[in-house]
Amino acid sequence: MTSLTAIGMMSGTSLDGVDVALVETDGEQVNRLGPTGYRPYSRREAELLREALALGATLTERGQRPAVIAKAEAFVTKVHGEVAAGLLQRHRIDPASVAAVGFHGQTVLHKPQAGLTVQIGDGVSLAKRLGIPVVHDFRAADVAAGGQGAPLVPVFHRAIAQKLERPGPIAVLNIGGVANVTYVEGDKDPLACDTGPGNALIDDFMRARTGLPLDRDGDQAARGRVDKAFVDRVLAHPFFDAPYPKSLDRNDFALANVGLPDLSVADGAATLSALTAAAVARIVPRLPKPPRSWIVAGGGAHNPTLVRMLRERLAPASVETGSAVGWSIDALEAQAFAYLAVRSLKGLPITFPGTTGVPRPMTGGVVARP
């Protein structure tokens, strides 16, 4: 198959900024992982997105755009245009050499059980801005067909995990605001699901208690004591016993509704970190075989306390960060959406019965041309 060059961008549920990456792929093999970049959100910009996320919970139709969400959509589109153009300029890449831009947008609502998922961002305007075809709205077709619409990155995880010299099965764990896992066993279709809260609860707790955006390097959690009764109580939620595939909205486990006791900063960070790790471990008995190798990516891979907790929960399997195996743990999802854009252009499936619950392997994404 012909190899194409694509750019992918991702603004995730952690609301920290936009990652961008260039990938060369034929839609099956990843031939080259090119340059990457990152544009952080300012405090005011992140607050706008949090307001949009809060209002998103009230949406009943995909096309609804109340004033705050409309403002956030215009901002998301503008910033992604700047980020993509910046990557092209910095690395002197001819836009004509880029086959597509994978534009995920910003999720403000994900309720697949209601047949509703909303990612804001104007793909048509972005295509005109860049002069490059833009693949966007990746989740809608899957949800319309009865799937969960998430996670979307497992087919990319399979492509890069197959190149690793690690004992299988391999599990790729992405810890963003929500955590999700991909189970890779040879050439089989991937299996995947969200496992539970990722960084979102920890970040929101730190913001509420200290004004800081996160527990940097897991420093607070390393000093704290875990409230095991709280962890056990949250894990009693039906989500954790539900079979895969399954997915979450960022607000399904929000700080306001999990009933966290009045703990010190250190104990709260430790407890919420332990919850993330314990939730990951709960999926292991439901997989076809226990993974022998775990690769951790996303923002959570920067948290050594969380990684230590995962090692304790997932033993005797090995647990490594993506950077230890040569991956860019921060740009991985942006790379995935570049890969998915090419698969969409070629009509290849991006979701599978074992990743989203869709009835059959399905392609997805809407192509906007300049």
C-alpha atoms as a printed R data frame, in Angstrom:
    type eleno elety resid chain resno       x       y      z
1   ATOM     1    CA   MET     A     1   0.000   0.000  0.000
2   ATOM     2    CA   THR     A     2   1.114   3.566 -0.671
3   ATOM     3    CA   SER     A     3   2.649   5.409  2.260
4   ATOM     4    CA   LEU     A     4   1.213   8.838  3.011
5   ATOM     5    CA   THR     A     5   2.306  11.676  5.249
6   ATOM     6    CA   ALA     A     6  -0.236  12.891  7.798
7   ATOM     7    CA   ILE     A     7  -0.392  15.261 10.736
8   ATOM     8    CA   GLY     A     8  -2.380  14.367 13.851
9   ATOM     9    CA   MET     A     9  -3.511  16.606 16.692
10  ATOM    10    CA   MET     A    10  -5.032  15.865 20.063
11  ATOM    11    CA   SER     A    11  -6.527  17.943 22.857
12  ATOM    12    CA   GLY     A    12  -7.510  15.471 25.545
13  ATOM    13    CA   THR     A    13  -9.627  15.338 28.650
14  ATOM    14    CA   SER     A    14  -6.772  16.645 30.798
15  ATOM    15    CA   LEU     A    15  -7.316  20.056 29.127
16  ATOM    16    CA   ASP     A    16  -3.621  20.887 29.270
17  ATOM    17    CA   GLY     A    17  -2.907  21.741 25.642
18  ATOM    18    CA   VAL     A    18  -2.626  20.510 22.053
19  ATOM    19    CA   ASP     A    19  -0.177  17.830 20.930
20  ATOM    20    CA   VAL     A    20   0.780  17.599 17.251
21  ATOM    21    CA   ALA     A    21   2.755  14.953 15.371
22  ATOM    22    CA   LEU     A    22   3.709  13.931 11.855
23  ATOM    23    CA   VAL     A    23   3.526  10.292 10.770
24  ATOM    24    CA   GLU     A    24   4.292   8.428  7.567
25  ATOM    25    CA   THR     A    25   2.115   5.338  7.139
26  ATOM    26    CA   ASP     A    26   0.325   3.216  4.589
27  ATOM    27    CA   GLY     A    27  -2.518   2.777  7.060
28  ATOM    28    CA   GLU     A    28  -1.187  -0.569  8.250
29  ATOM    29    CA   GLN     A    29   2.522  -0.225  9.024
30  ATOM    30    CA   VAL     A    30   3.931   2.873 10.697
31  ATOM    31    CA   ASN     A    31   6.877   3.716  8.456
32  ATOM    32    CA   ARG     A    32   8.129   6.814 10.275
33  ATOM    33    CA   LEU     A    33   7.256   8.811 13.355
34  ATOM    34    CA   GLY     A    34   8.240  12.358 12.479
35  ATOM    35    CA   PRO     A    35   8.524  15.610 14.424
36  ATOM    36    CA   THR     A    36   6.161  16.466 17.245
37  ATOM    37    CA   GLY     A    37   5.127  19.593 19.100
38  ATOM    38    CA   TYR     A    38   3.022  20.886 21.956
39  ATOM    39    CA   ARG     A    39   1.124  24.080 22.663
40  ATOM    40    CA   PRO     A    40  -0.032  24.452 26.289
41  ATOM    41    CA   TYR     A    41  -3.277  26.158 27.190
42  ATOM    42    CA   SER     A    42  -3.138  29.210 29.406
43  ATOM    43    CA   ARG     A    43  -5.122  29.180 32.631
44  ATOM    44    CA   ARG     A    44  -7.836  31.313 31.014
45  ATOM    45    CA   GLU     A    45  -8.020  29.084 27.929
46  ATOM    46    CA   ALA     A    46  -8.288  25.936 30.015
47  ATOM    47    CA   GLU     A    47 -11.036  27.560 32.060
48  ATOM    48    CA   LEU     A    48 -13.010  28.269 28.868
49  ATOM    49    CA   LEU     A    49 -12.762  24.590 27.942
50  ATOM    50    CA   ARG     A    50 -13.816  23.531 31.445
51  ATOM    51    CA   GLU     A    51 -16.864  25.793 31.139
52  ATOM    52    CA   ALA     A    52 -17.669  24.202 27.783
53  ATOM    53    CA   LEU     A    53 -17.238  20.751 29.296
54  ATOM    54    CA   ALA     A    54 -19.616  21.593 32.145
55  ATOM    55    CA   LEU     A    55 -22.211  22.955 29.723
56  ATOM    56    CA   GLY     A    56 -21.677  19.982 27.429
57  ATOM    57    CA   ALA     A    57 -23.346  17.755 30.009
58  ATOM    58    CA   THR     A    58 -26.646  19.509 29.198
59  ATOM    59    CA   LEU     A    59 -26.536  18.894 25.435
60  ATOM    60    CA   THR     A    60 -29.215  16.695 23.909
61  ATOM    61    CA   GLU     A    61 -28.236  17.002 20.237
62  ATOM    62    CA   ARG     A    62 -24.834  16.861 18.517
63  ATOM    63    CA   GLY     A    63 -25.296  20.149 16.695
64  ATOM    64    CA   GLN     A    64 -26.219  22.264 19.697
65  ATOM    65    CA   ARG     A    65 -23.788  25.112 20.313
66  ATOM    66    CA   PRO     A    66 -24.773  27.333 23.254
67  ATOM    67    CA   ALA     A    67 -22.729  30.518 23.481
68  ATOM    68    CA   VAL     A    68 -19.889  29.200 25.667
69  ATOM    69    CA   ILE     A    69 -19.511  26.049 23.581
70  ATOM    70    CA   ALA     A    70 -19.575  28.063 20.350
71  ATOM    71    CA   LYS     A    71 -16.827  30.303 21.728
72  ATOM    72    CA   ALA     A    72 -14.813  27.262 22.790
73  ATOM    73    CA   GLU     A    73 -15.262  25.660 19.361
74  ATOM    74    CA   ALA     A    74 -13.932  28.750 17.606
75  ATOM    75    CA   PHE     A    75 -10.970  28.786 19.993
76  ATOM    76    CA   VAL     A    76 -10.240  25.061 19.509
77  ATOM    77    CA   THR     A    77 -10.314  25.439 15.724
78  ATOM    78    CA   LYS     A    78  -8.075  28.519 15.772
79  ATOM    79    CA   VAL     A    79  -5.482  26.990 18.090
80  ATOM    80    CA   HIS     A    80  -5.302  23.713 16.176
81  ATOM    81    CA   GLY     A    81  -4.768  25.671 12.972
82  ATOM    82    CA   GLU     A    82  -1.896  27.571 14.589
83  ATOM    83    CA   VAL     A    83  -0.356  24.378 15.961
84  ATOM    84    CA   ALA     A    84  -0.459  22.533 12.633
85  ATOM    85    CA   ALA     A    85   0.849  25.541 10.713
86  ATOM    86    CA   GLY     A    86   3.620  25.952 13.279
87  ATOM    87    CA   LEU     A    87   4.781  22.353 12.831
88  ATOM    88    CA   LEU     A    88   4.884  22.800  9.055
89  ATOM    89    CA   GLN     A    89   6.821  26.042  9.327
90  ATOM    90    CA   ARG     A    90   9.326  24.899 11.964
91  ATOM    91    CA   HIS     A    91  10.254  21.786 10.014
92  ATOM    92    CA   ARG     A    92   9.948  23.322  6.545
93  ATOM    93    CA   ILE     A    93   7.338  20.834  5.441
94  ATOM    94    CA   ASP     A    94   5.501  21.588  2.197
95  ATOM    95    CA   PRO     A    95   1.743  21.469  2.942
96  ATOM    96    CA   ALA     A    96   1.244  19.871 -0.469
97  ATOM    97    CA   SER     A    97   3.219  16.840  0.770
98  ATOM    98    CA   VAL     A    98   0.718  16.213  3.592
99  ATOM    99    CA   ALA     A    99  -2.174  13.958  2.606
100 ATOM   100    CA   ALA     A   100  -4.362  14.732  5.608
101 ATOM   101    CA   VAL     A   101  -4.648  16.252  9.049
102 ATOM   102    CA   GLY     A   102  -6.310  14.145 11.747
103 ATOM   103    CA   PHE     A   103  -8.312  16.569 13.916
104 ATOM   104    CA   HIS     A   104  -9.956  15.004 16.954
105 ATOM   105    CA   GLY     A   105 -11.303  18.261 18.394
106 ATOM   106    CA   GLN     A   106 -12.254  18.623 22.041
107 ATOM   107    CA   THR     A   107 -14.730  16.234 23.615
108 ATOM   108    CA   VAL     A   108 -17.400  18.080 25.606
109 ATOM   109    CA   LEU     A   109 -19.856  15.182 25.934
110 ATOM   110    CA   HIS     A   110 -19.528  11.440 25.538
111 ATOM   111    CA   LYS     A   111 -22.691   9.481 26.312
112 ATOM   112    CA   PRO     A   112 -22.709   6.537 23.900
113 ATOM   113    CA   GLN     A   113 -25.494   4.842 25.840
114 ATOM   114    CA   ALA     A   114 -27.657   7.763 24.714
115 ATOM   115    CA   GLY     A   115 -26.210   7.649 21.199
116 ATOM   116    CA   LEU     A   116 -24.521  10.994 21.759
117 ATOM   117    CA   THR     A   117 -20.894  12.081 21.478
118 ATOM   118    CA   VAL     A   118 -19.809  15.671 20.837
119 ATOM   119    CA   GLN     A   119 -16.332  16.821 19.832
120 ATOM   120    CA   ILE     A   120 -16.138  20.539 19.136
121 ATOM   121    CA   GLY     A   121 -13.921  21.885 16.358
122 ATOM   122    CA   ASP     A   122 -14.724  23.022 12.827
123 ATOM   123    CA   GLY     A   123 -13.002  20.644 10.431
124 ATOM   124    CA   VAL     A   124 -14.210  22.509  7.334
125 ATOM   125    CA   SER     A   125 -12.745  25.815  8.513
126 ATOM   126    CA   LEU     A   126  -9.496  24.110  9.520
127 ATOM   127    CA   ALA     A   127  -9.116  22.517  6.069
128 ATOM   128    CA   LYS     A   128  -9.541  25.919  4.427
129 ATOM   129    CA   ARG     A   129  -7.086  27.485  6.869
130 ATOM   130    CA   LEU     A   130  -4.369  24.894  6.211
131 ATOM   131    CA   GLY     A   131  -5.064  24.061  2.565
132 ATOM   132    CA   ILE     A   132  -4.916  20.359  3.522
133 ATOM   133    CA   PRO     A   133  -7.733  17.783  3.753
134 ATOM   134    CA   VAL     A   134  -8.859  17.415  7.372
135 ATOM   135    CA   VAL     A   135 -10.319  14.196  8.777
136 ATOM   136    CA   HIS     A   136 -12.518  14.949 11.774
137 ATOM   137    CA   ASP     A   137 -15.565  13.717 13.706
138 ATOM   138    CA   PHE     A   138 -13.974  10.296 14.172
139 ATOM   139    CA   ARG     A   139 -16.447   8.941 16.728
140 ATOM   140    CA   ALA     A   140 -19.858   9.709 15.245
141 ATOM   141    CA   ALA     A   141 -20.217   6.808 12.794
142 ATOM   142    CA   ASP     A   142 -19.257   4.260 15.429
143 ATOM   143    CA   VAL     A   143 -21.766   5.620 17.964
144 ATOM   144    CA   ALA     A   144 -24.490   5.811 15.303
145 ATOM   145    CA   ALA     A   145 -23.891   2.109 14.592
146 ATOM   146    CA   GLY     A   146 -24.322   1.246 18.275
147 ATOM   147    CA   GLY     A   147 -20.679   1.351 19.341
148 ATOM   148    CA   GLN     A   148 -19.115   3.162 22.285
149 ATOM   149    CA   GLY     A   149 -17.140   5.492 20.004
150 ATOM   150    CA   ALA     A   150 -14.107   5.051 22.263
151 ATOM   151    CA   PRO     A   151 -11.313   4.315 22.616
152 ATOM   152    CA   LEU     A   152 -10.162   5.110 19.075
153 ATOM   153    CA   VAL     A   153  -6.400   4.594 19.318
154 ATOM   154    CA   PRO     A   154  -6.161   0.773 19.766
155 ATOM   155    CA   VAL     A   155  -5.494   0.012 16.097
156 ATOM   156    CA   PHE     A   156  -2.494   2.391 16.274
157 ATOM   157    CA   HIS     A   157  -1.352   0.825 19.537
158 ATOM   158    CA   ARG     A   158  -1.386  -2.557 17.799
159 ATOM   159    CA   ALA     A   159   0.708  -1.231 14.901
160 ATOM   160    CA   ILE     A   160   3.473   0.107 17.139
161 ATOM   161    CA   ALA     A   161   3.311  -2.635 19.801
162 ATOM   162    CA   GLN     A   162   3.869  -5.345 17.201
163 ATOM   163    CA   LYS     A   163   7.348  -3.896 16.627
164 ATOM   164    CA   LEU     A   164   8.376  -4.299 20.256
165 ATOM   165    CA   GLU     A   165  10.541  -7.175 21.373
166 ATOM   166    CA   ARG     A   166   8.503  -7.848 24.487
167 ATOM   167    CA   PRO     A   167   6.721 -10.996 25.642
168 ATOM   168    CA   GLY     A   168   3.054 -10.935 24.752
169 ATOM   169    CA   PRO     A   169   0.266 -10.370 25.155
170 ATOM   170    CA   ILE     A   170   1.113  -6.656 25.416
171 ATOM   171    CA   ALA     A   171  -1.150  -4.088 27.055
172 ATOM   172    CA   VAL     A   172  -0.773  -0.440 26.085
173 ATOM   173    CA   LEU     A   173  -2.139   1.756 28.853
174 ATOM   174    CA   ASN     A   174  -2.882   5.387 28.034
175 ATOM   175    CA   ILE     A   175  -3.449   7.524 31.126
176 ATOM   176    CA   GLY     A   176  -4.968  10.834 30.148
177 ATOM   177    CA   GLY     A   177  -7.909  12.385 31.958
178 ATOM   178    CA   VAL     A   178  -9.553   8.974 31.536
179 ATOM   179    CA   ALA     A   179  -7.416   5.826 31.335
180 ATOM   180    CA   ASN     A   180  -7.791   3.284 28.548
181 ATOM   181    CA   VAL     A   181  -6.073   0.027 27.716
182 ATOM   182    CA   THR     A   182  -5.404  -1.810 24.453
183 ATOM   183    CA   TYR     A   183  -4.799  -5.571 24.505
184 ATOM   184    CA   VAL     A   184  -2.490  -6.673 21.691
185 ATOM   185    CA   GLU     A   185  -2.018 -10.339 20.854
186 ATOM   186    CA   GLY     A   186  -0.190 -10.812 17.575
187 ATOM   187    CA   ASP     A   187  -2.144  -9.861 14.456
188 ATOM   188    CA   LYS     A   188  -5.558 -10.326 16.045
189 ATOM   189    CA   ASP     A   189  -7.983  -7.404 16.062
190 ATOM   190    CA   PRO     A   190  -7.222  -5.317 19.148
191 ATOM   191    CA   LEU     A   191  -9.351  -5.402 22.276
192 ATOM   192    CA   ALA     A   192  -9.751  -2.237 24.315
193 ATOM   193    CA   CYS     A   193 -11.755  -0.242 26.817
194 ATOM   194    CA   ASP     A   194 -11.613   2.628 29.235
195 ATOM   195    CA   THR     A   195 -10.508   1.335 32.625
196 ATOM   196    CA   GLY     A   196 -11.685   4.240 34.805
197 ATOM   197    CA   PRO     A   197 -10.386   7.602 35.992
198 ATOM   198    CA   GLY     A   198  -6.916   8.526 34.814
199 ATOM   199    CA   ASN     A   199  -5.400  11.885 35.723
200 ATOM   200    CA   ALA     A   200  -8.646  13.881 35.808
201 ATOM   201    CA   LEU     A   201  -9.547  13.231 39.441
202 ATOM   202    CA   ILE     A   202  -5.987  13.771 40.643
203 ATOM   203    CA   ASP     A   203  -5.633  16.992 38.643
204 ATOM   204    CA   ASP     A   204  -9.002  18.372 39.737
205 ATOM   205    CA   PHE     A   205  -8.225  17.570 43.368
206 ATOM   206    CA   MET     A   206  -4.855  19.318 43.195
207 ATOM   207    CA   ARG     A   207  -6.410  22.339 41.495
208 ATOM   208    CA   ALA     A   208  -9.160  22.566 44.115
209 ATOM   209    CA   ARG     A   209  -6.862  22.133 47.116
210 ATOM   210    CA   THR     A   210  -3.656  23.848 46.029
211 ATOM   211    CA   GLY     A   211  -4.330  25.833 42.853
212 ATOM   212    CA   LEU     A   212  -1.709  23.709 41.081
213 ATOM   213    CA   PRO     A   213  -2.702  21.939 37.855
214 ATOM   214    CA   LEU     A   214  -1.386  18.495 38.835
215 ATOM   215    CA   ASP     A   215   0.603  16.444 41.335
216 ATOM   216    CA   ARG     A   216   3.920  16.954 39.564
217 ATOM   217    CA   ASP     A   217   6.041  13.782 39.571
218 ATOM   218    CA   GLY     A   218   3.568  12.272 42.037
219 ATOM   219    CA   ASP     A   219   5.346  14.117 44.849
220 ATOM   220    CA   GLN     A   220   2.269  14.551 47.047
221 ATOM   221    CA   ALA     A   221   1.002  11.014 46.437
222 ATOM   222    CA   ALA     A   222   4.407   9.618 47.392
223 ATOM   223    CA   ARG     A   223   4.023  11.172 50.862
224 ATOM   224    CA   GLY     A   224   0.413  10.201 51.447
225 ATOM   225    CA   ARG     A   225  -1.543   7.286 52.877
226 ATOM   226    CA   VAL     A   226  -4.191   5.581 50.764
227 ATOM   227    CA   ASP     A   227  -7.778   5.518 52.021
228 ATOM   228    CA   LYS     A   228  -8.455   1.924 50.982
229 ATOM   229    CA   ALA     A   229 -12.099   2.057 52.050
230 ATOM   230    CA   PHE     A   230 -12.724   4.916 49.593
231 ATOM   231    CA   VAL     A   231 -10.985   3.046 46.763
232 ATOM   232    CA   ASP     A   232 -13.030  -0.092 47.448
233 ATOM   233    CA   ARG     A   233 -16.250   1.927 47.560
234 ATOM   234    CA   VAL     A   234 -15.623   3.578 44.190
235 ATOM   235    CA   LEU     A   235 -14.635   0.250 42.650
236 ATOM   236    CA   ALA     A   236 -18.036  -1.123 43.673
237 ATOM   237    CA   HIS     A   237 -19.526   1.008 40.880
238 ATOM   238    CA   PRO     A   238 -21.070  -1.242 38.169
239 ATOM   239    CA   PHE     A   239 -18.734   0.168 35.519
240 ATOM   240    CA   PHE     A   240 -15.753  -1.748 36.864
241 ATOM   241    CA   ASP     A   241 -17.476  -5.123 36.640
242 ATOM   242    CA   ALA     A   242 -18.929  -4.466 33.189
243 ATOM   243    CA   PRO     A   243 -17.276  -6.420 30.362
244 ATOM   244    CA   TYR     A   244 -15.307  -4.602 27.680
245 ATOM   245    CA   PRO     A   245 -15.770  -2.737 25.453
246 ATOM   246    CA   LYS     A   246 -16.838   0.184 27.615
247 ATOM   247    CA   SER     A   247 -16.068   3.889 27.757
248 ATOM   248    CA   LEU     A   248 -16.444   6.859 30.061
249 ATOM   249    CA   ASP     A   249 -17.185  10.542 29.924
250 ATOM   250    CA   ARG     A   250 -14.663  12.617 31.896
251 ATOM   251    CA   ASN     A   251 -17.437  13.621 34.301
252 ATOM   252    CA   ASP     A   252 -18.666  10.096 35.045
253 ATOM   253    CA   PHE     A   253 -16.184  10.022 37.926
254 ATOM   254    CA   ALA     A   254 -15.837  13.675 38.868
255 ATOM   255    CA   LEU     A   255 -14.457  15.123 42.074
256 ATOM   256    CA   ALA     A   256 -17.890  16.495 42.892
257 ATOM   257    CA   ASN     A   257 -19.590  13.108 42.784
258 ATOM   258    CA   VAL     A   258 -17.100  10.484 44.018
259 ATOM   259    CA   GLY     A   259 -17.493  11.367 47.699
260 ATOM   260    CA   LEU     A   260 -13.818  11.797 48.542
261 ATOM   261    CA   PRO     A   261 -13.403  12.245 52.312
262 ATOM   262    CA   ASP     A   262 -11.780  15.382 53.717
263 ATOM   263    CA   LEU     A   263  -8.196  14.172 53.345
264 ATOM   264    CA   SER     A   264  -4.911  16.029 53.452
265 ATOM   265    CA   VAL     A   265  -3.395  16.985 50.104
266 ATOM   266    CA   ALA     A   266  -0.881  14.141 50.294
267 ATOM   267    CA   ASP     A   267  -3.448  11.537 51.349
268 ATOM   268    CA   GLY     A   268  -5.954  12.709 48.734
269 ATOM   269    CA   ALA     A   269  -3.367  12.522 45.940
270 ATOM   270    CA   ALA     A   270  -2.235   9.085 47.113
271 ATOM   271    CA   THR     A   271  -5.800   7.807 47.337
272 ATOM   272    CA   LEU     A   272  -6.853   9.039 43.892
273 ATOM   273    CA   SER     A   273  -3.645   7.685 42.355
274 ATOM   274    CA   ALA     A   274  -4.326   4.326 43.978
275 ATOM   275    CA   LEU     A   275  -7.846   4.400 42.532
276 ATOM   276    CA   THR     A   276  -6.478   4.845 39.012
277 ATOM   277    CA   ALA     A   277  -4.045   1.937 39.463
278 ATOM   278    CA   ALA     A   278  -6.628  -0.336 41.076
279 ATOM   279    CA   ALA     A   279  -9.126   0.369 38.305
280 ATOM   280    CA   VAL     A   280  -6.540  -0.697 35.709
281 ATOM   281    CA   ALA     A   281  -5.877  -3.930 37.574
282 ATOM   282    CA   ARG     A   282  -9.600  -4.739 37.636
283 ATOM   283    CA   ILE     A   283  -9.638  -5.265 33.868
284 ATOM   284    CA   VAL     A   284  -6.961  -7.985 33.876
285 ATOM   285    CA   PRO     A   285  -9.249 -10.944 34.761
286 ATOM   286    CA   ARG     A   286 -11.579  -9.949 31.936
287 ATOM   287    CA   LEU     A   287  -8.914 -10.069 29.229
288 ATOM   288    CA   PRO     A   288  -8.361 -13.279 27.213
289 ATOM   289    CA   LYS     A   289  -4.962 -13.731 28.892
290 ATOM   290    CA   PRO     A   290  -3.123 -11.717 31.543
291 ATOM   291    CA   PRO     A   291  -0.793  -9.317 29.699
292 ATOM   292    CA   ARG     A   292   2.870 -10.096 30.268
293 ATOM   293    CA   SER     A   293   4.072  -6.632 29.274
294 ATOM   294    CA   TRP     A   294   2.473  -3.268 30.032
295 ATOM   295    CA   ILE     A   295   3.529  -0.041 28.323
296 ATOM   296    CA   VAL     A   296   2.291   3.163 29.993
297 ATOM   297    CA   ALA     A   297   1.764   6.334 27.949
298 ATOM   298    CA   GLY     A   298  -0.035   9.641 28.358
299 ATOM   299    CA   GLY     A   299   0.420  12.149 31.147
300 ATOM   300    CA   GLY     A   300   0.259   9.451 33.806
301 ATOM   301    CA   ALA     A   301   3.546   8.005 32.563
302 ATOM   302    CA   HIS     A   302   5.268  11.109 33.973
303 ATOM   303    CA   ASN     A   303   4.046  10.245 37.472
304 ATOM   304    CA   PRO     A   304   6.537   7.812 39.047
305 ATOM   305    CA   THR     A   305   4.307   7.246 42.075
306 ATOM   306    CA   LEU     A   306   1.433   6.158 39.838
307 ATOM   307    CA   VAL     A   307   3.747   3.959 37.765
308 ATOM   308    CA   ARG     A   308   5.023   2.339 40.995
309 ATOM   309    CA   MET     A   309   1.452   1.646 42.085
310 ATOM   310    CA   LEU     A   310   0.749   0.064 38.702
311 ATOM   311    CA   ARG     A   311   3.805  -2.179 39.036
312 ATOM   312    CA   GLU     A   312   2.575  -3.355 42.426
313 ATOM   313    CA   ARG     A   313  -0.954  -4.018 41.148
314 ATOM   314    CA   LEU     A   314   0.040  -5.677 37.866
315 ATOM   315    CA   ALA     A   315   2.903  -7.937 39.063
316 ATOM   316    CA   PRO     A   316   4.304 -10.291 37.861
317 ATOM   317    CA   ALA     A   317   3.851  -8.545 34.491
318 ATOM   318    CA   SER     A   318   6.488  -5.999 33.512
319 ATOM   319    CA   VAL     A   319   5.428  -2.335 33.531
320 ATOM   320    CA   GLU     A   320   7.435   0.183 31.487
321 ATOM   321    CA   THR     A   321   6.778   3.720 30.354
322 ATOM   322    CA   GLY     A   322   6.472   4.448 26.655
323 ATOM   323    CA   SER     A   323   9.672   6.465 26.734
324 ATOM   324    CA   ALA     A   324  11.556   3.371 27.952
325 ATOM   325    CA   VAL     A   325  10.605   1.559 24.731
326 ATOM   326    CA   GLY     A   326  11.346   4.526 22.479
327 ATOM   327    CA   TRP     A   327   7.855   6.003 22.145
328 ATOM   328    CA   SER     A   328   6.868   9.622 22.619
329 ATOM   329    CA   ILE     A   329   4.492   9.223 25.531
330 ATOM   330    CA   ASP     A   330   3.139  12.756 25.165
331 ATOM   331    CA   ALA     A   331   2.628  12.717 21.384
332 ATOM   332    CA   LEU     A   332   1.255   9.171 21.148
333 ATOM   333    CA   GLU     A   333  -2.391  10.168 20.729
334 ATOM   334    CA   ALA     A   334  -1.528  12.880 18.202
335 ATOM   335    CA   GLN     A   335   0.423  10.260 16.269
336 ATOM   336    CA   ALA     A   336  -2.573   7.957 16.509
337 ATOM   337    CA   PHE     A   337  -4.873  10.512 14.899
338 ATOM   338    CA   ALA     A   338  -2.436  11.007 12.026
339 ATOM   339    CA   TYR     A   339  -2.510   7.229 11.540
340 ATOM   340    CA   LEU     A   340  -6.308   7.120 11.842
341 ATOM   341    CA   ALA     A   341  -6.631   9.921  9.273
342 ATOM   342    CA   VAL     A   342  -4.793   7.800  6.712
343 ATOM   343    CA   ARG     A   343  -6.873   4.747  7.553
344 ATOM   344    CA   SER     A   344  -9.988   6.873  7.086
345 ATOM   345    CA   LEU     A   345  -8.795   8.114  3.684
346 ATOM   346    CA   LYS     A   346  -8.206   4.516  2.617
347 ATOM   347    CA   GLY     A   347 -11.496   3.216  4.007
348 ATOM   348    CA   LEU     A   348  -9.757   0.938  6.519
349 ATOM   349    CA   PRO     A   349 -11.456   0.118  9.817
350 ATOM   350    CA   ILE     A   350 -10.605   2.272 12.822
351 ATOM   351    CA   THR     A   351 -12.962   0.645 15.342
352 ATOM   352    CA   PHE     A   352 -13.729  -3.004 16.015
353 ATOM   353    CA   PRO     A   353 -16.252  -5.111 17.937
354 ATOM   354    CA   GLY     A   354 -13.620  -5.704 20.626
355 ATOM   355    CA   THR     A   355 -12.684  -2.031 21.017
356 ATOM   356    CA   THR     A   356 -15.968  -0.142 20.907
357 ATOM   357    CA   GLY     A   357 -18.633  -2.846 20.654
358 ATOM   358    CA   VAL     A   358 -19.530  -1.796 17.122
359 ATOM   359    CA   PRO     A   359 -21.257  -4.655 15.228
360 ATOM   360    CA   ARG     A   360 -18.463  -5.009 12.649
361 ATOM   361    CA   PRO     A   361 -15.076  -3.412 11.923
362 ATOM   362    CA   MET     A   362 -15.840   0.117 10.755
363 ATOM   363    CA   THR     A   363 -14.038   3.004  9.168
364 ATOM   364    CA   GLY     A   364 -14.889   6.457 10.405
365 ATOM   365    CA   GLY     A   365 -14.078  10.117 10.207
366 ATOM   366    CA   VAL     A   366 -15.453  12.842  7.971
367 ATOM   367    CA   VAL     A   367 -13.147  14.278  5.308
368 ATOM   368    CA   ALA     A   368 -13.250  18.060  4.838
369 ATOM   369    CA   ARG     A   369 -11.382  19.270  1.767
370 ATOM   370    CA   PRO     A   370  -9.954  22.776  1.326
